[in-house]
Amino acid sequence: MIAKISSGRSTVGLIRYLFDTRKAKDHTDPHLVASWDGFAPDPGRADDFDAARKLLVADLDLHVAQAKRLGRAPEQHVWHCSIRAAETDRILSDEEWAGIARRVVAATGIAPADDHDGCRWVAVRHAPDHVHIAATKVRADLRTARHWNDYLTADRQLATIEKEYGLRQVVRGDRTAAQRPTRAEQEKALRKGHQQTARERLRTTVRTAVAAAASTEEFIHLLSATDGILIDVKHFPSGDVRGYKVALEGDTNGADEPIWYSGSVLSPDLSLPKIQERLTATEPHSVDQPRGRHRPGPWHQATAAAELIPHRLERGDDESAQAHLAAFGEALDVLPLIAPGSVRPQLRQATAVFERATRSRIRAEHQQARALRGAVRAMLREPAPKDGAALAMFLDAALLVVIAAARWHQLRRHDQQVMAAQQTLIHLRTAYDQTAPPVLTAMAQRKPPTSAVERYAQHVHAAIPAHAQQILDDPAWAALAASLAQAENTGHEPAALLAQATAHRGLDDARSPAQVLAWRIQRRAHRPAPSGRALAALARSARTVPAAAQDPVPPRPSTSRYGLAEQAGRRR
């Protein structure tokens, strides 16, 4: 069950709407199912509809009129709560809806149980699947009802009712979700031929700019340079930025003025203070620092950081885990800008859905995810190679991150975030399945001699006995063997690489452990082979230090020179 609560100034207007059957075609047989005393006049069952409706309005407004004469009536004295059952729920009887209405008005403070001075209210049913509660906020003692946090208290009561009545238990949030578009915004978007509302389009653009920027100034510059975006920046007297708001060109109100949205209205984590908190927690990089022959690129670095996130979620503190989820969300935000066109639709959908899984009531310690955030920004300067290997490698790691994120949120009862992660997994798997097969096929064509393959199989049995047979039976085993051969040719020890690839990064969640290992070995093959002394030291510390933590962070060039704003404008 879902409740929607609002306030208003006109009791007669609300009652007129609830009993109307002419303009509202979905209203059938409107009638009362409950009231404050059980004896309120019911226009839906009266011989004289107009007289009964006027009498009902007068009864509801009795205490409001008395309070007005004393100057004590609230300006918005009408309280309106609609309660809707799920489509899959059974049809409730009038008596059941009456009991639900009484529990809701009691829980919200409109008419507490056993309080004879409670507010006057009625419950109107004009459709099989929902009921409306109309109340006036002035009590019999002429005090205004105390109904703070009424939505939360009503929602808690409905969660209990769902269990007791055997109804569908709705996935509930923690008040960190972005505000949904209103019905008017949705209808306006449809009239203009847009699939998304202005609010949703602006949210996507701002999130992309945050993921690409390294400072507040660059963030504002990227938005200013994006086609179709208007930005209004507010400053303190000192000249420092105080806040911002954005609008779409052509999205105007009745006065032909732009409809502005502040960052906090678009999403709780897009207010300027929240954005600045993330931007200051980005790994600093030197633009002039050259990359050596064996220095990993940003795609390899981002993949290494992503591989470590499941371990962070399982073993780290909640604040650090939340920071890594937010940084991973930024990585997804930039992927549609730099990925091949064939997978961009799926990546955009994954980005839009996972946005909900990047926030919770847990405050993120963003400094803990500095390396990943820095690698993400560097990725914008180096698009994925055309062969798709870097993108497939990152998506493979991303799949395990999303699975771990769903589990992490589930343990903390973040129901909406769990659902968002599960939906993200579908889109990312589709993108991976479009990207990886050609790359794996090309890798398998470089399969080493049979004697080497048999030797690698022995290493797999020794390093990963629980998954060994599954790996050897997997069609991707040929690609994994080729990766091991490539690494061995550059001086790496295959057995040591397999041990490193599985340390602190289990394979239990992987659909294809062979593919996961192929990407991990492939990434490590690009790094210089360790010396004998280094191998011995690594073996001693493997139980305590995650291998990916040793990956160096690439230099971070300026994203503005890459032309992100122009790309974002074309995406819009």
Long-range contacts (C-beta under 8 A, 24 or more apart in sequence): 1-83, 1-84, 1-85, 1-86, 1-89, 1-100, 1-158, 1-161, 1-162, 1-167, 1-170, 2-83, 2-84, 2-158, 2-170, 3-81, 3-82, 3-83, 3-84, 3-104, 3-151, 3-154, 3-155, 3-158, 4-81, 4-82, 4-84, 5-79, 5-80, 5-81, 5-108, 5-150, 5-151, 5-154, 6-80, 7-76, 7-78, 7-79, 7-80, 7-137, 8-76, 8-78, 8-80, 9-75, 9-76, 9-77, 9-78, 10-78, 11-57, 11-60, 11-61, 11-64, 11-77, 11-78, 11-134, 11-136, 12-57, 14-78, 14-80, 14-134, 15-43, 15-53, 15-56, 15-57, 15-60, 15-134, 16-53, 18-124, 18-126, 18-132, 18-134, 19-43, 19-44, 19-49, 19-53, 19-124, 19-126, 21-126, 24-126, 26-127, 27-126, 27-127, 28-126, 28-127, 29-126, 30-124, 30-125, 30-126, 31-124, 31-125, 31-126, 32-122, 32-123, 32-124, 32-125, 33-94, 33-95, 33-97, 33-98, 33-101, 33-123, 33-124, 33-125, 33-131, 34-97, 34-98, 34-99, 34-101, 34-102, 34-122, 34-123, 35-120, 35-121, 35-122, 35-123, 36-111, 36-118, 36-119, 36-120, 36-121, 36-122, 40-120, 40-122, 44-124, 56-122, 59-120, 60-120, 60-121, 60-122, 60-134, 60-135, 60-136, 61-136, 62-120, 63-119, 63-120, 63-136, 63-138, 63-139, 63-140, 63-142, 64-136, 64-137, 64-138, 66-138, 66-142, 67-138, 67-142, 67-144, 70-142, 72-138, 72-142, 72-144, 73-138, 74-137, 74-138, 74-144, 76-137, 77-136, 77-137, 77-138, 78-134, 78-135, 78-136, 78-137, 79-110, 79-119, 79-121, 79-133, 79-134, 79-135, 79-136, 79-137, 79-145, 79-147, 79-150, 80-132, 80-133, 80-134, 80-135, 81-105, 81-108, 81-132, 81-133, 81-135, 81-150, 81-154, 82-130, 82-131, 82-132, 82-133, 83-130, 83-131, 83-132, 83-133, 83-154, 83-158, 84-129, 84-130, 85-129, 85-130, 85-167, 86-167, 86-168, 86-170, 87-129, 88-168, 89-129, 89-167, 89-168, 90-167, 91-128, 91-129, 92-165, 94-125, 96-165, 97-123, 97-125, 97-131, 98-123, 100-131, 100-158, 100-161, 101-131, 101-133, 103-157, 103-161, 104-133, 104-154, 104-157, 104-158, 105-133, 105-135, 107-153, 107-154, 107-156, 107-157, 108-147, 108-150, 108-153, 108-154, 108-157, 109-145, 109-146, 109-147, 109-148, 109-150, 109-153, 110-135, 110-137, 110-145, 110-147, 110-150, 111-135, 116-140, 117-141, 118-145, 119-145, 171-415, 171-416, 171-418, 171-419, 172-415, 172-416, 173-415, 173-416, 174-360, 174-361, 174-414, 174-416, 175-361, 176-268, 176-359, 176-360, 176-361, 177-356, 177-359, 177-416, 178-203, 178-266, 178-267, 178-268, 178-355, 178-356, 179-265, 179-266, 179-267, 198-247, 198-248, 198-251, 198-259, 198-261, 199-261, 199-265, 199-266, 200-352, 201-248, 201-572, 202-229, 202-246, 202-247, 202-248, 202-261, 202-266, 203-266, 203-267, 203-270, 203-355, 204-351, 204-352, 205-229, 205-246, 205-568, 205-572, 206-246, 206-263, 206-266, 206-267, 206-270, 207-267, 207-270, 207-330, 207-333, 207-351, 207-355, 208-333, 208-334, 208-337, 208-564, 208-568, 208-571, 209-564, 209-565, 209-568, 210-270, 210-275, 210-278, 210-279, 210-330, 210-333, 211-330, 211-331, 211-333, 211-334, 211-376, 211-377, 212-334, 212-337, 212-377, 212-380, 212-559, 212-564, 213-279, 213-377, 213-559, 214-279, 214-282, 214-377, 214-556, 214-558, 214-559, 215-279, 216-241, 216-272, 216-275, 216-276, 216-279, 218-558, 218-559, 218-560, 219-275, 219-279, 220-244, 221-560, 221-565, 222-559, 222-560, 222-564, 222-565, 222-568, 223-565, 224-565, 225-565, 225-566, 225-569, 226-565, 226-566, 226-568, 226-569, 226-572, 227-566, 227-569, 227-570, 227-572, 228-569, 228-572, 229-569, 229-572, 230-258, 230-260, 232-260, 241-272, 242-272, 243-271, 243-272, 244-272, 267-355, 268-359, 269-326, 269-358, 269-359, 277-366, 278-326, 278-330, 278-366, 278-373, 280-366, 281-323, 281-366, 281-367, 281-369, 281-370, 281-373, 282-370, 282-373, 282-374, 282-377, 282-556, 283-370, 283-371, 283-373, 283-374, 283-375, 283-553, 283-556, 284-374, 284-556, 285-374, 285-378, 285-553, 285-554, 285-555, 285-556, 285-557, 286-555, 286-556, 287-555, 287-556, 287-557, 287-558, 288-555, 289-555, 291-554, 291-555, 294-526, 294-527, 294-528, 295-552, 295-554, 296-523, 296-526, 296-527, 296-551, 296-552, 296-554, 297-382, 297-390, 297-554, 298-375, 298-376, 298-378, 298-379, 298-381, 298-382, 298-554, 299-379, 299-382, 299-384, 299-390, 299-391, 299-393, 299-394, 300-390, 300-393, 300-523, 300-526, 300-551, 301-371, 301-375, 301-378, 301-551, 301-552, 301-553, 301-554, 302-331, 302-372, 302-375, 302-376, 302-378, 302-379, 302-394, 303-390, 303-393, 303-394, 303-397, 303-519, 303-523, 304-523, 304-548, 304-551, 305-371, 305-372, 305-375, 305-548, 305-551, 306-331, 306-372, 306-394, 306-397, 306-398, 306-401, 307-397, 307-400, 307-505, 307-520, 307-548, 308-504, 308-505, 308-546, 308-548, 308-549, 309-372, 309-401, 309-404, 309-405, 310-400, 310-401, 310-403, 310-404, 310-505, 310-506, 310-509, 311-504, 311-505, 311-546, 312-368, 313-404, 313-405, 313-407, 313-408, 314-404, 314-408, 316-368, 317-365, 318-362, 318-412, 319-362, 319-363, 319-364, 319-365, 319-368, 320-365, 320-368, 320-369, 321-362, 321-408, 322-360, 322-362, 322-363, 322-364, 322-365, 323-364, 323-365, 323-366, 323-367, 323-368, 323-369, 324-368, 324-369, 324-372, 325-357, 325-358, 325-364, 325-405, 325-408, 326-358, 326-359, 326-364, 326-366, 326-369, 327-366, 327-369, 327-372, 327-373, 327-376, 328-358, 328-372, 328-398, 328-401, 328-405, 329-354, 329-355, 329-357, 329-358, 330-373, 330-376, 331-372, 331-376, 331-379, 331-394, 331-398, 332-398, 332-424, 334-376, 334-379, 334-380, 335-391, 336-571, 337-380, 337-564, 337-567, 337-568, 337-571, 338-379, 338-380, 338-383, 338-384, 339-384, 339-391, 339-431, 340-384, 340-388, 340-391, 340-435, 342-434, 343-391, 343-431, 343-434, 343-435, 346-427, 346-428, 346-430, 346-431, 346-434, 347-427, 347-428, 347-431, 349-427, 350-424, 350-427, 350-428, 350-431, 353-420, 353-423, 353-424, 353-427, 354-402, 354-420, 354-421, 354-424, 355-420, 356-416, 356-417, 356-419, 356-420, 357-402, 357-405, 357-406, 357-409, 357-417, 357-418, 357-420, 357-421, 357-424, 359-417, 360-409, 360-412, 360-414, 360-417, 362-412, 371-553, 374-553, 374-554, 374-556, 375-553, 375-554, 377-556, 377-559, 378-554, 378-555, 378-556, 378-557, 380-559, 380-562, 380-564, 381-557, 381-559, 381-562, 387-439, 387-442, 388-435, 388-436, 388-438, 388-439, 389-439, 389-522, 391-435, 392-432, 392-435, 392-436, 392-439, 392-440, 392-519, 393-519, 393-522, 393-523, 395-428, 395-431, 395-432, 395-435, 395-436, 396-432, 396-436, 396-515, 396-516, 396-519, 397-519, 398-428, 399-425, 399-428, 399-429, 399-432, 399-510, 399-511, 400-505, 400-509, 400-510, 400-516, 402-428, 403-509, 404-509, 436-515, 440-476, 440-479, 440-515, 440-518, 441-479, 443-478, 443-479, 443-482, 443-483, 443-518, 443-522, 444-476, 444-478, 444-479, 444-482, 445-482, 446-482, 446-485, 446-486, 447-478, 447-481, 447-482, 447-485, 448-481, 448-482, 448-484, 448-485, 452-481, 452-485, 452-488, 453-481, 455-494, 456-480, 456-481, 456-484, 456-485, 456-494, 459-484, 459-494, 459-495, 459-498, 460-498, 462-495, 463-495, 463-498, 463-499, 463-502, 464-498, 464-502, 464-507, 464-513, 464-517, 467-507, 467-513, 470-513, 470-514, 471-513, 471-514, 471-517, 474-512, 474-513, 474-514, 474-515, 475-514, 476-512, 476-514, 476-515, 476-518, 477-514, 479-514, 479-515, 479-518, 480-514, 480-515, 480-517, 480-518, 480-521, 482-518, 483-517, 483-518, 483-521, 483-522, 483-525, 484-521, 486-522, 486-525, 487-521, 487-524, 487-525, 490-525, 490-529, 491-528, 491-529, 492-524, 492-525, 492-529, 493-529, 493-535, 496-535, 496-538, 496-539, 497-521, 497-524, 497-525, 499-539, 499-542, 500-524, 500-538, 500-542, 500-547, 501-547, 503-542, 503-543, 503-546, 503-547, 504-546, 504-547, 505-546, 505-548, 527-551
